[in-house]
Amino acid sequence: MMFSEQFFDLLLDFGDDWRVNQVSVNSLTEEVDVTIEFISKVAEDPDTLEGCPIYDHAPIRRWRHLDTMQYKTFINSRVPRVKGSDGKIKTISVPWSDKHERHTYLFERLAIDVLKSTKNQTKSSELLRCGFGVINRIIHNAVNRGILLRYNTP
């Protein structure tokens, strides 16, 4: 599997600052783990959007992504932290997920499509092979975003 890192790097396309540095496959659990690293020396402060040097990296996090064939796929990364001009240490934003979520934007979009088709949270969680709580949280987040859009649009 020499091409696997390049293959996933091409498909994921998280931008020039991110690179796939490892892909591991566990045939027993039917899981693919794709490890992503931030390769730039400078990152955006999530509050001020100013460029700041990398301070350190947060502990590794794992996000559920779209399946690779029949295998569940996860994005893993030690997300960089920056020291802003205010002296505070902050974890940068990642291009594949919201700050506190444990799944990617693409997984969330798929989950919403499956929910719209099944109209059933239990069936959706079974089809996506994730917990009921994950599906329930996705629904609540989507509804809250919709409400914000409705009332914040002129």
C-alpha positions as CSV (number, residue, x, y, z in Angstrom):
1,M,0.0,0.0,0.0
2,M,2.7,2.5,-0.9
3,F,0.3,4.9,-2.5
4,S,-2.2,5.0,0.3
5,E,-1.0,8.3,2.0
6,Q,-0.9,10.1,-1.4
7,F,-4.2,8.6,-2.4
8,F,-6.0,9.8,0.8
9,D,-4.2,13.2,0.6
10,L,-5.6,13.7,-2.9
11,L,-9.1,12.6,-1.9
12,L,-9.4,14.4,1.4
13,D,-7.8,17.7,0.0
14,F,-7.7,19.5,3.4
15,G,-5.4,22.2,1.9
16,D,-1.7,22.9,1.6
17,D,-1.1,23.1,5.4
18,W,-2.4,19.6,6.1
19,R,-0.8,16.3,4.9
20,V,-1.7,12.7,5.4
21,N,1.3,11.0,7.0
22,Q,-0.1,7.6,7.8
23,V,-2.9,5.3,6.8
24,S,-3.6,2.1,8.9
25,V,-6.1,-0.6,8.2
26,N,-7.5,-2.9,10.9
27,S,-9.2,-5.8,9.1
28,L,-10.5,-7.2,12.5
29,T,-12.4,-4.1,13.4
30,E,-12.9,-3.1,9.8
31,E,-11.6,0.4,10.4
32,V,-9.3,2.7,8.5
33,D,-7.4,5.3,10.4
34,V,-6.0,8.3,8.5
35,T,-3.5,10.4,10.4
36,I,-3.2,14.0,9.3
37,E,-0.5,16.4,10.3
38,F,-0.2,20.2,10.1
39,I,3.0,21.0,8.2
40,S,3.1,24.8,8.3
41,K,5.0,26.7,11.0
42,V,2.3,29.4,11.3
43,A,-1.4,29.0,11.8
44,E,-4.4,31.3,12.2
45,D,-5.6,32.3,15.6
46,P,-9.2,31.1,15.7
47,D,-10.4,34.3,17.3
48,T,-8.4,37.1,15.6
49,L,-7.5,35.3,12.3
50,E,-4.0,36.6,12.6
51,G,-1.0,34.4,11.7
52,C,0.7,33.0,14.8
53,P,3.6,30.6,15.3
54,I,2.7,27.0,16.3
55,Y,3.0,26.8,20.1
56,D,2.5,23.0,20.5
57,H,0.0,20.3,19.6
58,A,-3.1,19.1,21.4
59,P,-3.5,15.4,22.2
60,I,-4.6,13.3,19.3
61,R,-8.3,13.5,18.4
62,R,-10.3,11.1,16.2
63,W,-13.2,12.1,13.9
64,R,-15.6,9.7,12.1
65,H,-15.5,10.3,8.4
66,L,-17.2,8.7,5.4
67,D,-16.6,5.0,5.0
68,T,-13.9,3.6,2.8
69,M,-15.7,0.7,1.1
70,Q,-17.1,-1.4,4.0
71,Y,-14.6,0.0,6.5
72,K,-15.4,2.7,9.0
73,T,-12.9,5.6,8.4
74,F,-11.5,7.9,11.0
75,I,-9.4,11.1,10.7
76,N,-6.8,11.4,13.4
77,S,-4.7,14.4,14.2
78,R,-2.8,16.3,16.9
79,V,-4.2,19.7,16.1
80,P,-1.8,22.6,16.5
81,R,-2.2,25.3,19.2
82,V,-1.0,28.8,18.8
83,K,-0.1,31.6,21.2
84,G,-2.1,34.6,20.2
85,S,-1.1,38.2,20.6
86,D,-3.2,38.3,23.7
87,G,-0.9,35.6,25.2
88,K,-3.6,32.9,25.3
89,I,-3.0,29.4,23.9
90,K,-5.7,28.3,21.5
91,T,-6.4,25.3,19.4
92,I,-6.7,26.2,15.7
93,S,-9.8,25.3,13.6
94,V,-9.6,22.3,11.4
95,P,-11.1,22.3,7.8
96,W,-13.0,19.0,8.3
97,S,-15.0,19.5,11.4
98,D,-16.6,22.0,13.9
99,K,-14.6,22.6,17.1
100,H,-16.3,20.2,19.5
101,E,-17.6,17.6,17.1
102,R,-16.3,14.0,16.8
103,H,-17.4,13.6,13.1
104,T,-16.5,15.4,9.9
105,Y,-18.7,17.8,7.9
106,L,-19.1,15.1,5.2
107,F,-20.2,12.5,7.7
108,E,-22.7,14.9,9.1
109,R,-24.1,15.7,5.6
110,L,-24.4,11.9,4.9
111,A,-26.1,11.4,8.2
112,I,-28.7,14.1,7.5
113,D,-29.4,12.6,4.0
114,V,-29.9,9.2,5.6
115,L,-32.1,10.7,8.3
116,K,-34.2,12.4,5.6
117,S,-34.6,9.1,3.7
118,T,-35.3,6.8,6.7
119,K,-37.1,9.4,8.9
120,N,-35.9,7.2,11.8
121,Q,-33.0,7.9,14.1
122,T,-32.5,4.2,15.1
123,K,-32.4,3.0,11.5
124,S,-30.1,5.8,10.5
125,S,-27.7,5.0,13.3
126,E,-27.8,1.3,12.3
127,L,-27.1,2.1,8.6
128,L,-24.2,4.5,9.5
129,R,-22.9,2.1,12.2
130,C,-22.7,4.8,14.8
131,G,-24.5,5.4,18.1
132,F,-28.0,6.8,18.4
133,G,-26.5,9.7,20.4
134,V,-24.4,10.7,17.4
135,I,-27.4,10.9,15.1
136,N,-29.5,12.7,17.7
137,R,-26.7,15.3,18.2
138,I,-26.5,15.8,14.4
139,I,-30.2,16.4,14.2
140,H,-30.2,18.9,17.1
141,N,-27.2,20.8,15.6
142,A,-28.8,21.0,12.2
143,V,-32.1,22.3,13.7
144,N,-30.3,24.9,15.7
145,R,-28.3,26.0,12.6
146,G,-31.6,26.3,10.7
147,I,-33.3,28.3,13.4
148,L,-30.3,30.7,13.5
149,L,-30.4,31.1,9.7
150,R,-34.2,31.7,9.8
151,Y,-34.0,34.5,12.4
152,N,-30.7,36.1,11.3
153,T,-31.5,36.4,7.6
154,P,-32.9,39.8,6.5
